[in-house]
Amino acid sequence: MAPAPAPAEPAPPPARRGVLAATVVAPLALTTALAAAPTARAAAARRGSARTAPGAGPDADPEAGRRTATGEQHLRRLLSRMSLEEKVGQLFVMRVYGHSATDPEPEHVAANLREIGVRTAAELVAKYHVGGVVYFTWAGNTRSPGQIAALSNGIQRAALARDNPVPVLIATDQEHGAVCRVGRPATLFPGAMAVGAGGSASDAWELGRVAGTELAALGIRQNYSPVADVNVDPANPVIGVRSFGSDPQAVAALVAAEVRGYRSAGVVATAKHFPGHGDTRVDSHTGLPAIDHSRTEWERLDAPPFRAAIRAGVGAVMTAHIQFPALDPSGEPATLSRPVLTGILREELGFDGVVVTDSLVMEGVRETYGDDRVPVLALLAGADQLLNPPDLGLAFGAVLGAVRGGEVSEERLDASVLRVLRLKERSGLFRAPFASGPRDVARTVGAREHRAAADRLAERGVTLLADPGRSLPLSPGAGRDLLVVGADPASPSGTTGPPTEVLAGALARWGFGTTVLSTGTAPSAGRIAEAVAAAGAADAVVVTTYNVAGSAPQRLLVERLAAVGVPVVAVALRDPYDVAWLDGAVAVLAVYSWGEAELRAAAKVVAGAARPRGRLPVPVLHAGDPGRMLFPVGHGLTYD
């Protein structure tokens, strides 16, 4: 689940089959440590997270094994006391507007009444008995750590005040990188592809542990991460840098490590999007993609990360709103496919955790059926959590009616509710349902050691793709003036940027004089001319790029800057594929996302304070001849 990308100018599509072939060429140089974080380090961190993360999960709790039987009996007794309405409510994970569970701002009250028929989060819990709530930045849920923790506690108080109290599993999309709901001062790590470029399972584990520790402090116990999709299509409009890369085994190892990191912090990780969303050119937010992999290709390309996540003990798997004819020839999206969710995920892969649908507001799952049928069909297919339906009252009533009418047996309903309750038990909610206190939140969220870990990961991922003129590193010093120009995409969390200013500030700290000129993702002719004039007065130019395959004006900007005659360094803020479309005279760094840690790392590499160490986790094909390899997986230059 993620926001739909901004519209982009169409670009000639790369040859997808060439990319499929390239995914097994020159795999990342990953060590045997990739399979899991080092045992000693993992054990030490689990001990640490048990001290710092509220409600730490089984990995951090030596008594968990002895409590398993008792806990199961408790959950079954709880299930037996639930009314049918309470059971149905446990299946739903719903958005709600507002920064407070009981006193949101008037515009959020109005939005809740309009979309849900309640005024507040507390009323949502009381009316629909929802098993989960999902936080979004745009819904006003994630303003500051103290506010988020108070919202979480308000939701739990509402849930525990009911006659049959059941804590709520609060979730969010904190993938890091391009998808991030909780912003500063929380620690913002580089995204998956940056971690893939670093090639370290220890880094993926550390990301999960630190991010999980901070989320748990805020009362968020389920994260819709990691992305287990293998990005084999450069033109994929919805996954891209959200994936660790194109090599299935490398992705599998990093997914497993991140899952273990989250488990060590007592947070439920969610591997997504099953059965694999990495090879599509349709965004499932706006349409229904079809994957044409054969069953053999699925086993080789798409399945390994999900198998690895299951072996690592992942608590939840999220479905994809995609057609996959080789797995189910009926044409049903995977979210509604019993052969995919029950036949393959449950029976073949042996997953007995919670299956959560991707957001039910997405058009990919709404193309064929009405909003009343989709949740019923997802439940019949094998889903347990129904995420964010467009009309909760309609969806709730449809599921309730399907059970009362016998279309869905109560036994089937109970199986899903019991899985949801087990997930809550696993995350520690029955023992410690509330977020940390204000002091612990302030001490944990954005802790100095956490931010240092994010900086280390970002630095290891910076990839030098090209430097034909050997212009890097640039030497800082008196009179060394840099022009920093280019694209300024909006911050995923709404709390960082703009990238040109952050990058210029970081370069200034390394001793450069800097001038900033934001030219945007579609610079006008006048803006390009202004940038070229400014470049003539600079010693070198650093230009940020963002999806230049779909932006002829950005490509023209780089070309004109290169013609000035001063060194030009392009920093690809998102897609490493930008390098194929840029003027061959410029140096190109890939940072894979545009958070402050990634931009600080880029400045450090430009200044020569760190060597570029990242290696491409995806192949890059020629823009003009997409059947020909430009850079293989594993490519990356460094300094002499």
Long-range contacts (C-beta under 8 A, 24 or more apart in sequence): 1-173, 1-224, 1-272, 1-318, 1-358, 1-359, 1-362, 1-387, 1-388, 2-173, 2-175, 2-178, 2-179, 2-238, 2-242, 2-285, 3-179, 3-285, 4-238, 4-283, 4-285, 4-286, 5-237, 5-238, 5-283, 6-489, 6-521, 8-547, 8-549, 8-550, 8-551, 9-522, 9-550, 9-551, 9-552, 10-550, 11-235, 11-549, 11-550, 11-581, 12-623, 12-626, 13-235, 13-281, 13-626, 14-233, 14-234, 14-235, 14-577, 14-621, 14-626, 15-621, 15-626, 15-627, 16-232, 16-233, 16-235, 16-279, 18-621, 18-626, 18-627, 18-628, 18-629, 19-232, 19-233, 19-234, 19-246, 19-618, 19-619, 19-621, 20-232, 20-279, 20-297, 20-301, 22-246, 22-619, 22-621, 22-629, 22-632, 22-633, 23-230, 23-232, 23-246, 23-247, 23-248, 23-301, 23-619, 23-633, 24-247, 25-619, 25-629, 25-632, 25-633, 26-632, 26-633, 26-634, 26-635, 27-247, 27-249, 27-250, 27-633, 27-634, 28-196, 28-199, 28-245, 28-247, 28-250, 28-615, 28-617, 28-633, 28-634, 29-199, 29-615, 29-634, 30-199, 30-201, 30-250, 30-253, 33-200, 33-201, 33-202, 34-199, 34-200, 34-201, 34-250, 34-253, 34-254, 34-257, 35-201, 35-253, 35-256, 36-201, 36-205, 36-256, 36-257, 36-260, 36-312, 37-201, 37-202, 37-204, 37-205, 37-206, 37-257, 37-260, 37-261, 38-202, 41-202, 41-205, 42-205, 42-260, 42-264, 45-205, 45-206, 45-209, 45-261, 45-264, 46-264, 49-209, 49-212, 49-213, 49-264, 49-265, 49-266, 52-213, 52-217, 52-440, 52-444, 53-212, 53-213, 53-216, 53-217, 53-265, 53-266, 53-267, 54-216, 54-217, 54-219, 54-266, 54-428, 54-432, 54-434, 54-435, 54-436, 54-440, 55-216, 55-221, 55-266, 55-427, 55-428, 55-429, 55-431, 55-432, 55-433, 56-216, 56-265, 56-266, 56-428, 57-263, 57-264, 57-265, 57-266, 57-267, 57-268, 57-426, 57-427, 57-428, 58-263, 58-426, 59-260, 59-263, 59-264, 59-266, 59-313, 60-264, 60-265, 60-266, 61-428, 71-425, 71-430, 72-422, 74-425, 74-430, 75-418, 75-421, 75-422, 75-425, 76-418, 78-164, 78-166, 78-421, 79-414, 79-417, 79-418, 79-421, 81-164, 82-164, 82-166, 82-417, 83-164, 84-400, 84-403, 84-404, 84-410, 85-129, 85-400, 86-129, 86-164, 86-166, 87-410, 87-413, 87-414, 87-417, 88-129, 88-396, 88-399, 88-400, 88-403, 88-413, 89-128, 89-129, 89-130, 89-131, 89-396, 90-129, 90-130, 90-131, 90-166, 90-416, 90-417, 90-420, 90-421, 91-131, 91-375, 91-379, 91-384, 91-385, 91-386, 91-399, 91-413, 91-416, 91-417, 91-420, 92-128, 92-130, 92-131, 92-132, 92-385, 92-386, 92-389, 92-392, 92-395, 92-396, 93-130, 93-131, 93-132, 93-133, 93-134, 93-169, 93-171, 93-356, 93-385, 93-386, 93-387, 93-388, 94-124, 94-128, 94-130, 94-132, 94-133, 94-134, 94-388, 94-389, 94-392, 95-133, 95-134, 95-136, 95-139, 95-388, 96-120, 96-121, 96-124, 96-133, 96-139, 96-141, 97-139, 97-140, 97-141, 98-139, 98-140, 98-141, 98-151, 99-140, 99-141, 99-143, 99-147, 99-151, 100-147, 100-150, 100-151, 100-154, 101-151, 101-153, 101-154, 101-155, 101-157, 101-158, 102-154, 102-158, 104-140, 105-140, 108-139, 108-140, 111-139, 115-391, 116-392, 116-393, 117-392, 117-393, 121-151, 121-154, 121-155, 121-158, 122-154, 122-155, 122-157, 122-158, 125-155, 125-158, 125-159, 125-162, 125-168, 126-158, 126-162, 128-392, 128-396, 129-162, 129-166, 130-168, 131-166, 131-168, 131-169, 131-385, 131-417, 131-420, 132-168, 132-169, 132-170, 132-171, 132-222, 132-385, 132-420, 133-168, 133-170, 133-171, 134-170, 134-171, 134-172, 134-173, 134-387, 134-388, 135-170, 135-171, 135-172, 135-181, 135-182, 135-220, 136-172, 136-173, 136-181, 137-181, 137-183, 137-493, 137-494, 141-181, 142-172, 142-181, 142-182, 142-183, 142-493, 144-185, 145-185, 145-186, 145-217, 145-218, 145-441, 145-442, 145-445, 145-446, 146-438, 146-441, 146-442, 148-182, 148-218, 148-219, 148-220, 148-435, 149-217, 149-218, 149-219, 149-435, 149-436, 149-438, 149-441, 150-435, 151-219, 152-218, 152-219, 152-220, 152-434, 152-435, 153-219, 153-434, 153-435, 155-219, 156-219, 156-433, 156-434, 159-433, 160-433, 166-421, 166-424, 167-424, 167-429, 167-430, 167-433, 168-429, 169-221, 169-222, 169-268, 169-420, 169-423, 169-424, 169-427, 169-429, 170-219, 170-220, 170-221, 170-222, 171-220, 171-221, 171-222, 171-223, 171-224, 171-268, 171-270, 172-215, 172-220, 172-222, 172-223, 172-224, 173-223, 173-224, 173-225, 174-211, 174-215, 174-220, 174-223, 174-224, 174-225, 175-224, 175-225, 175-226, 175-227, 175-242, 176-207, 176-211, 176-225, 176-593, 176-595, 177-241, 177-242, 177-492, 177-592, 177-593, 177-595, 178-240, 178-241, 178-242, 178-492, 178-574, 178-593, 179-242, 179-492, 180-492, 180-493, 180-595, 181-493, 182-214, 182-215, 182-218, 182-220, 182-493, 183-491, 183-493, 183-494, 183-495, 183-496, 184-446, 184-493, 184-495, 184-496, 184-596, 185-445, 185-446, 186-214, 186-445, 186-446, 187-211, 187-214, 187-445, 187-446, 187-447, 187-450, 187-451, 187-453, 187-454, 188-454, 188-493, 188-496, 188-595, 188-596, 188-597, 189-453, 189-454, 189-457, 189-458, 189-595, 189-597, 190-454, 190-457, 190-458, 190-461, 190-591, 190-592, 190-593, 190-595, 190-597, 190-598, 191-241, 191-242, 191-592, 191-593, 192-226, 192-227, 192-241, 192-242, 192-243, 192-244, 192-254, 193-231, 193-240, 193-241, 193-242, 193-243, 193-244, 193-245, 193-576, 193-592, 193-593, 193-617, 193-618, 194-241, 194-457, 194-458, 194-461, 194-591, 194-592, 194-593, 194-598, 194-614, 195-244, 195-254, 195-457, 195-461, 196-243, 196-244, 196-245, 196-250, 196-251, 196-254, 196-461, 196-617, 196-618, 197-245, 197-460, 197-461, 197-462, 197-463, 197-590, 197-592, 197-614, 197-615, 197-616, 197-617, 197-636, 198-457, 198-460, 198-461, 198-613, 198-614, 199-250, 199-460, 199-615, 199-617, 200-460, 201-253, 201-254, 201-256, 201-257, 202-257, 203-456, 203-457, 203-460, 204-244, 204-254, 204-255, 204-257, 204-258, 204-261, 205-257, 205-258, 205-260, 205-261, 205-264, 206-261, 206-453, 206-457, 207-258, 207-261, 207-453, 207-457, 208-257, 208-258, 208-259, 208-260, 208-261, 208-262, 208-263, 208-264, 208-265, 208-269, 209-261, 209-262, 209-264, 209-265, 210-261, 210-265, 210-450, 210-453, 210-454, 211-261, 211-262, 211-265, 211-267, 212-261, 212-262, 212-263, 212-264, 212-265, 212-266, 212-267, 212-269, 213-265, 213-444, 213-450, 214-444, 214-445, 214-446, 214-450, 215-265, 215-267, 216-265, 216-266, 216-267, 216-436, 217-435, 217-436, 217-440, 217-441, 217-444, 217-445, 218-435, 218-436, 218-441, 218-445, 219-434, 219-435, 219-436, 220-267, 221-266, 221-267, 221-268, 221-424, 221-427, 221-428, 221-429, 222-267, 222-268, 222-270, 222-315, 222-316, 222-423, 222-427, 223-262, 223-267, 223-268, 223-269, 223-270, 224-270, 224-272, 224-318, 224-356, 225-258, 225-262, 225-269, 225-270, 225-272, 226-254, 226-255, 226-258, 226-259, 226-269, 226-271, 226-272, 226-309, 227-272, 227-273, 228-252, 228-255, 228-271, 228-272, 228-273, 228-274, 228-276, 228-305, 228-306, 228-309, 229-272, 229-273, 229-276, 229-277, 229-278, 229-302, 229-305, 230-276, 230-278, 230-279, 230-301, 230-302, 230-304, 230-305, 231-278, 231-618, 232-278, 232-279, 232-301, 233-278, 233-279, 233-280, 233-281, 234-549, 234-575, 234-577, 234-618, 234-620, 234-621, 235-281, 235-549, 236-277, 236-278, 236-279, 236-280, 236-281, 237-280, 237-281, 237-282, 237-283, 238-277, 238-280, 238-283, 238-284, 238-285, 239-277, 239-278, 239-280, 240-574, 240-575, 241-574, 241-575, 241-592, 241-593, 243-278, 244-305, 244-617, 245-617, 245-618, 245-633, 246-278, 246-617, 246-618, 246-619, 246-633, 247-617, 247-633, 248-300, 248-301, 248-302, 248-303, 248-304, 248-305, 249-304, 250-617, 251-304, 251-305, 252-304, 252-305, 252-307, 252-308, 253-308, 255-305, 255-308, 255-309, 255-312, 256-308, 256-309, 256-311, 256-312, 257-312, 259-309, 259-312, 259-313, 259-314, 260-312, 260-313, 263-312, 263-313, 263-315, 266-427, 266-428, 267-427, 268-315, 268-316, 268-354, 268-423, 268-426, 268-427, 269-309, 269-314, 269-315, 269-316, 270-314, 270-315, 270-316, 270-317, 270-318, 270-356, 271-305, 271-306, 271-309, 271-310, 271-314, 271-316, 271-317, 271-318, 272-317, 272-318, 272-319, 272-320, 272-358, 273-318, 273-319, 273-320, 273-321, 273-322, 273-358, 274-306, 274-317, 274-318, 274-319, 274-320, 274-334, 274-340, 274-341, 274-345, 274-355, 275-302, 275-303, 275-306, 275-320, 275-322, 275-324, 275-327, 275-334, 275-340, 275-344, 275-345, 276-301, 276-302, 276-303, 276-306, 276-320, 276-324, 277-320, 277-322, 278-302, 280-322, 282-364, 284-320, 284-321, 284-322, 284-358, 284-362, 284-363, 284-364, 284-365, 285-362, 285-363, 285-364, 286-363, 286-364, 287-363, 287-364, 287-367, 288-321, 288-322, 288-323, 288-333, 288-363, 288-364, 288-365, 288-367, 288-368, 289-321, 289-322, 289-323, 289-364, 290-322, 290-323, 290-324, 290-325, 291-322, 291-323, 291-324, 291-325, 291-326, 292-325, 292-326, 293-324, 293-326, 294-326, 295-326, 295-327, 297-326, 298-324, 298-326, 298-327, 303-349, 306-345, 306-349, 307-349, 310-349, 310-350, 310-351, 314-353, 315-353, 315-354, 315-423, 315-426, 315-427, 316-353, 316-354, 316-355, 316-356, 316-385, 316-423, 317-345, 317-351, 317-353, 317-354, 317-355, 317-356, 318-355, 318-356, 318-357, 318-358, 318-387, 319-355, 319-356, 319-357, 319-358, 319-378, 319-383, 320-358, 321-358, 321-362, 321-364, 321-365, 322-364, 332-368, 332-377, 332-381, 333-364, 333-365, 333-368, 335-365, 335-374, 335-378, 335-381, 335-383, 336-365, 336-369, 336-374, 336-377, 336-378, 336-381, 337-381, 338-380, 338-381, 338-382, 340-381, 341-381, 341-382, 341-383, 342-381, 342-382, 345-382, 346-382, 352-419, 353-419, 353-423, 354-384, 354-385, 354-419, 354-420, 354-423, 355-382, 355-383, 355-384, 355-385, 356-383, 356-384, 356-385, 356-387, 357-383, 357-385, 357-386, 357-387, 358-387, 359-387, 359-388, 360-386, 360-387, 360-388, 360-389, 360-390, 360-395, 361-388, 361-389, 361-390, 366-390, 371-395, 372-397, 372-398, 373-398, 375-399, 376-402, 376-407, 376-408, 379-408, 379-412, 379-413, 379-416, 380-407, 380-408, 380-412, 383-416, 384-416, 384-419, 384-420, 385-416, 385-420, 451-597, 454-597, 455-597, 455-600, 455-601, 457-597, 458-591, 458-595, 458-597, 458-598, 458-600, 458-601, 459-601, 459-604, 459-605, 459-610, 459-613, 460-613, 460-614, 461-591, 461-592, 461-598, 461-601, 461-614, 462-589, 462-590, 462-591, 462-598, 462-601, 462-602, 462-605, 462-610, 462-612, 462-613, 462-614, 463-576, 463-589, 463-590, 463-591, 463-592, 463-612, 463-614, 463-615, 463-616, 463-636, 464-587, 464-588, 464-589, 464-605, 464-612, 464-614, 464-636, 464-637, 464-638, 465-572, 465-576, 465-579, 465-588, 465-589, 465-590, 465-616, 465-620, 465-631, 465-635, 465-636, 465-637, 466-579, 466-584, 466-586, 466-587, 466-588, 466-637, 467-587, 467-588, 467-637, 468-584, 468-585, 468-586, 468-587, 469-567, 469-585, 469-587, 471-540, 471-567, 471-568, 471-569, 471-587, 472-569, 472-587, 472-605, 472-606, 472-608, 472-639, 473-605, 473-606, 473-607, 473-608, 473-639, 474-512, 474-540, 474-567, 474-569, 474-606, 474-607, 474-608, 475-608, 476-507, 476-510, 476-511, 476-512, 476-607, 477-511, 479-513, 479-539, 480-511, 480-512, 480-513, 480-539, 480-540, 481-512, 481-513, 481-514, 481-515, 481-537, 481-538, 481-539, 482-507, 482-512, 482-513, 482-514, 482-515, 482-538, 482-539, 482-540, 482-541, 482-542, 483-514, 483-515, 483-517, 483-531, 483-534, 483-535, 483-537, 483-538, 483-540, 483-541, 483-542, 484-514, 484-515, 484-516, 484-517, 484-541, 484-542, 484-543, 484-544, 485-516, 485-517, 485-518, 485-519, 485-531, 485-534, 485-535, 485-541, 485-542, 485-543, 485-544, 485-557, 485-561, 486-518, 486-519, 486-542, 486-543, 486-544, 486-545, 486-546, 486-554, 486-557, 486-571, 487-519, 487-520, 487-521, 487-544, 487-545, 487-546, 487-554, 487-573, 488-518, 488-520, 488-544, 489-521, 489-546, 489-573, 489-574, 489-594, 491-594, 491-595, 492-593, 492-595, 496-594, 496-595, 496-596, 497-594, 497-596, 499-544, 499-573, 499-594, 499-599, 500-544, 502-596, 502-599, 502-600, 503-542, 503-544, 503-571, 503-599, 503-602, 503-603, 506-599, 506-600, 506-602, 506-603, 506-604, 507-542, 507-603, 507-606, 507-607, 509-603, 510-603, 510-604, 510-606, 510-607, 510-609, 511-607, 512-607, 519-557, 521-546, 521-547, 521-551, 521-554, 522-551, 522-553, 522-554, 523-553, 523-554, 523-556, 523-557, 524-553, 528-553, 528-556, 528-557, 528-560, 531-557, 531-560, 531-561, 532-560, 532-561, 532-563, 532-564, 535-561, 535-564, 535-566, 535-568, 536-564, 536-566, 538-566, 539-566, 539-567, 540-566, 540-567, 540-568, 540-569, 541-566, 541-567, 541-568, 541-569, 542-568, 542-569, 542-570, 542-571, 542-606, 543-568, 543-569, 543-570, 543-571, 543-586, 544-570, 544-571, 544-573, 544-594, 545-570, 545-571, 545-572, 545-573, 545-578, 545-582, 546-572, 546-573, 546-574, 546-578, 546-594, 547-574, 547-575, 547-578, 548-572, 548-578, 548-581, 548-582, 549-575, 549-577, 549-578, 549-580, 549-581, 549-623, 555-581, 555-582, 555-583, 558-582, 558-583, 558-586, 559-583, 561-586, 562-586, 569-606, 571-599, 571-602, 576-616, 576-618, 576-620, 577-618, 577-620, 579-620, 579-630, 579-631, 580-620, 580-621, 580-622, 580-623, 580-630, 581-623, 590-614, 590-616, 608-639, 611-638, 611-639, 612-636, 612-637, 612-638, 612-639, 613-638
